[in-house]
C-alpha cells in the first residue's frame, strides 16, 4: 500500500496552490492585525456564553444540503479567498465545486470560507 501511495503521489499532476494559499494567509496576518473570532464561532458551551452572544447565529454545515453553508469564518477585515485551485488534476474539480457554492465572498467558505 505504501508503494502504491508513493507512485500515486509521484505521478499525480503537481500544483503549488496550497503552498501559495498558506503564504497568502501568512502575509495577510503579517500585514493586518488578526481580529477577534466572529461571535457565532465562539465557544457557547459554558455558563454565561449565551449572554455574551457566543454561538448565536452559527449554522452547522452538516444540517444543510451538501454539507455547506455560507457563513463567515474569518474575522472582519481578514482577506480570505487564499486558496485558488489550479486547472490540473483534481484541482479543476475543486475549482468547479467552489464556483458552484458561490465562493466569492472573502472568508465565507473556508477559507477563508472559508479557506
Order of alpha helices (4+ residues) and beta strands (2+ residues): alpha-alpha-alpha-alpha
